[in-house]
């Protein structure tokens, strides 16, 4: 069996080729601490995991060379390092599928201390990176300690080629499976359905909007979608994503208005285990989840200036660094933002960074409020009625004339979202085959004049609607008028379906 290793005194190793033919051990003629040259063996018929990228670390140049030849013959892409510092530098610069590392680096010691500390540091950098350790001075105690610190397996020198290859192949596959499982777990928790939504817009005022959406969607340009609360900005963002070349990749939506400052970095950029008190496991941030796809930054106008600076840095560099990590990751993500705020006015008031606005609004799309697109009220209402009639198994065929008139006469301060919730209520309340005006639950202007006759829940709803009407749907201004924070008003709007 082919073997390679050091003699008991730590002298030059004895060598055989991986294929079994004898060769002399070759010194590392470059004498460099780190060799970043990638070796692509395209013609080899290999049993290795395709395109597996492995870092080989040993302070002996002939050992590195023998392992390079062995693994090259199996189709691996190899990089080598000669010291713990070089290993850490390589891992911080490149994503590897596995690391095969020696435990001894200092010529005057056989304790394995350097290698064991390196295993711990690699585990802290990337807990999913498989580390297979090896040493000519192996013992059960060292193997146990290395495994305790995070190593996946242990190889003694002189090694058996077949066992080394089988061990490395297994660890590469397990490492990739672990990374896939963690990513899928995060996607299942955070990703929303990204099928193309039905965009109902028949009114004349929406025609230029649709034309602009169709022109912009196939590009990679960042888009800023503006409009009042509930106008359908997220639906437009979904349409842009699914009409783009990124449609097969994820669309990740995050409501920035609901993120506290303390959670912003962890949610957006992710964190590593131990980065802070409650960081019990690695977490993938929204930017990484959106890799290759689109990230929707909803309610971008709610970001505080400190958070704006952190977001701007990522947009400028294209790199994300997890909280507690020591290296950044280059990402390919398209940014679509949405807000009901007047960001130009926010910039003038010093509440929003102008340089961030320039990064976000390569193209700006304004969605008109529902009161400006009256021709869309009836088709939207019919669409929602069909949806909720099917959901609640109600035999509803349409609207009574007075119900349709009430829908078209209403001011809709909550826009399309309010219409959606109104039709859900109507579907539940309707007793016949057609929706009546009373089923809609739309109160006229006189209803608010007798607040003392209404339950507390309805009083709050009426006051919020009036504040939105008074401030033309501007949530920030309505929140100030009601004595609420923007995030508190957002929660109440969601609760009341406005």
Secondary structure in CASP SS format (residue, H / E / C, confidence):
PFRMAT SS
TARGET T0000
AUTHOR 0000-0000-0000
METHOD secondary structure of the structure
MODEL  1
X C 1.00
X C 1.00
X E 1.00
X E 1.00
X E 1.00
X C 1.00
X C 1.00
X C 1.00
X C 1.00
X C 1.00
X C 1.00
X C 1.00
X C 1.00
X E 1.00
X C 1.00
X C 1.00
X C 1.00
X C 1.00
X C 1.00
X C 1.00
X C 1.00
X C 1.00
X C 1.00
X C 1.00
X C 1.00
X C 1.00
X C 1.00
X C 1.00
X C 1.00
X C 1.00
X C 1.00
X C 1.00
X C 1.00
X E 1.00
X E 1.00
X E 1.00
X E 1.00
X E 1.00
X E 1.00
X C 1.00
X C 1.00
X C 1.00
X C 1.00
X C 1.00
X C 1.00
X C 1.00
X C 1.00
X C 1.00
X C 1.00
X C 1.00
X C 1.00
X C 1.00
X E 1.00
X E 1.00
X E 1.00
X E 1.00
X E 1.00
X C 1.00
X C 1.00
X C 1.00
X H 1.00
X H 1.00
X H 1.00
X H 1.00
X H 1.00
X H 1.00
X H 1.00
X H 1.00
X H 1.00
X H 1.00
X H 1.00
X H 1.00
X C 1.00
X C 1.00
X C 1.00
X C 1.00
X E 1.00
X E 1.00
X E 1.00
X E 1.00
X E 1.00
X C 1.00
X C 1.00
X H 1.00
X H 1.00
X H 1.00
X H 1.00
X H 1.00
X H 1.00
X H 1.00
X H 1.00
X H 1.00
X H 1.00
X C 1.00
X C 1.00
X C 1.00
X C 1.00
X E 1.00
X E 1.00
X E 1.00
X E 1.00
X E 1.00
X C 1.00
X C 1.00
X C 1.00
X C 1.00
X C 1.00
X C 1.00
X C 1.00
X C 1.00
X C 1.00
X C 1.00
X H 1.00
X H 1.00
X H 1.00
X H 1.00
X H 1.00
X H 1.00
X H 1.00
X H 1.00
X H 1.00
X H 1.00
X H 1.00
X H 1.00
X H 1.00
X C 1.00
X C 1.00
X C 1.00
X C 1.00
X E 1.00
X E 1.00
X E 1.00
X E 1.00
X E 1.00
X E 1.00
X C 1.00
X C 1.00
X C 1.00
X C 1.00
X H 1.00
X H 1.00
X H 1.00
X H 1.00
X H 1.00
X H 1.00
X H 1.00
X H 1.00
X H 1.00
X C 1.00
X C 1.00
X C 1.00
X C 1.00
X E 1.00
X E 1.00
X E 1.00
X E 1.00
X C 1.00
X C 1.00
X E 1.00
X E 1.00
X H 1.00
X H 1.00
X H 1.00
X H 1.00
X H 1.00
X H 1.00
X H 1.00
X H 1.00
X H 1.00
X H 1.00
X H 1.00
X H 1.00
X H 1.00
X H 1.00
X H 1.00
X H 1.00
X H 1.00
X H 1.00
X H 1.00
X H 1.00
X H 1.00
X H 1.00
X H 1.00
X H 1.00
X H 1.00
X H 1.00
X H 1.00
X H 1.00
X H 1.00
X H 1.00
X C 1.00
X C 1.00
X C 1.00
X C 1.00
X C 1.00
X C 1.00
X C 1.00
X C 1.00
X C 1.00
X C 1.00
X C 1.00
X C 1.00
X C 1.00
X H 1.00
X H 1.00
X H 1.00
X H 1.00
X H 1.00
X H 1.00
X H 1.00
X H 1.00
X H 1.00
X H 1.00
X H 1.00
X H 1.00
X H 1.00
X H 1.00
X C 1.00
X C 1.00
X C 1.00
X C 1.00
X C 1.00
X E 1.00
X E 1.00
X E 1.00
X E 1.00
X C 1.00
X C 1.00
X C 1.00
X C 1.00
X C 1.00
X C 1.00
X H 1.00
X H 1.00
X H 1.00
X H 1.00
X H 1.00
X H 1.00
X H 1.00
X H 1.00
X H 1.00
X H 1.00
X C 1.00
X C 1.00
X C 1.00
X C 1.00
X C 1.00
X C 1.00
X C 1.00
X C 1.00
X E 1.00
X E 1.00
X E 1.00
X E 1.00
X E 1.00
X H 1.00
X H 1.00
X H 1.00
X C 1.00
X C 1.00
X H 1.00
X H 1.00
X H 1.00
X H 1.00
X H 1.00
X H 1.00
X H 1.00
X H 1.00
X H 1.00
X E 1.00
X E 1.00
X C 1.00
X C 1.00
X C 1.00
X C 1.00
X C 1.00
X C 1.00
X C 1.00
X C 1.00
X C 1.00
X C 1.00
X C 1.00
X E 1.00
X E 1.00
X C 1.00
X H 1.00
X H 1.00
X H 1.00
X H 1.00
X C 1.00
X C 1.00
X C 1.00
X C 1.00
X E 1.00
X E 1.00
X E 1.00
X E 1.00
X E 1.00
X C 1.00
X H 1.00
X H 1.00
X H 1.00
X C 1.00
X C 1.00
X H 1.00
X H 1.00
X H 1.00
X H 1.00
X H 1.00
X H 1.00
X H 1.00
X H 1.00
X H 1.00
X H 1.00
X H 1.00
X H 1.00
X H 1.00
X C 1.00
X E 1.00
X E 1.00
X C 1.00
X C 1.00
X E 1.00
X C 1.00
X C 1.00
X C 1.00
X C 1.00
X C 1.00
X E 1.00
X E 1.00
X C 1.00
X C 1.00
X C 1.00
X E 1.00
X E 1.00
X E 1.00
X E 1.00
X E 1.00
X E 1.00
X C 1.00
X C 1.00
X C 1.00
X H 1.00
X H 1.00
X H 1.00
X H 1.00
X H 1.00
X H 1.00
X C 1.00
X C 1.00
X C 1.00
X C 1.00
X C 1.00
X H 1.00
X H 1.00
X H 1.00
X H 1.00
X H 1.00
X H 1.00
X H 1.00
X C 1.00
X C 1.00
X E 1.00
X E 1.00
X E 1.00
X E 1.00
X C 1.00
X C 1.00
X C 1.00
X H 1.00
X H 1.00
X H 1.00
X C 1.00
X C 1.00
X H 1.00
X H 1.00
X H 1.00
X H 1.00
X H 1.00
X H 1.00
X H 1.00
X H 1.00
X H 1.00
X H 1.00
X H 1.00
X H 1.00
X H 1.00
X H 1.00
X H 1.00
X H 1.00
X H 1.00
X C 1.00
X C 1.00
X C 1.00
X C 1.00
X C 1.00
X C 1.00
X E 1.00
X E 1.00
X C 1.00
X H 1.00
X H 1.00
X H 1.00
X H 1.00
X H 1.00
X H 1.00
X H 1.00
X H 1.00
X H 1.00
X C 1.00
X C 1.00
X C 1.00
X C 1.00
X C 1.00
X H 1.00
X H 1.00
X H 1.00
X H 1.00
X H 1.00
X H 1.00
X H 1.00
X H 1.00
X H 1.00
X H 1.00
X H 1.00
X H 1.00
X H 1.00
X H 1.00
X H 1.00
X C 1.00
X C 1.00
X C 1.00
X C 1.00
X E 1.00
X E 1.00
X C 1.00
X H 1.00
X H 1.00
X H 1.00
X H 1.00
X C 1.00
X C 1.00
X C 1.00
X C 1.00
X H 1.00
X H 1.00
X H 1.00
X H 1.00
X H 1.00
X H 1.00
X H 1.00
X H 1.00
X H 1.00
X C 1.00
X C 1.00
X H 1.00
X H 1.00
X H 1.00
X H 1.00
X H 1.00
X H 1.00
X H 1.00
X H 1.00
X H 1.00
X H 1.00
X H 1.00
X H 1.00
X H 1.00
X H 1.00
X H 1.00
X C 1.00
X C 1.00
X C 1.00
X C 1.00
X H 1.00
X H 1.00
X H 1.00
X H 1.00
X H 1.00
X H 1.00
X H 1.00
X H 1.00
X C 1.00
X C 1.00
X C 1.00
X H 1.00
X H 1.00
X H 1.00
X H 1.00
X H 1.00
X H 1.00
X H 1.00
X H 1.00
X H 1.00
X H 1.00
X H 1.00
X C 1.00
X C 1.00
END
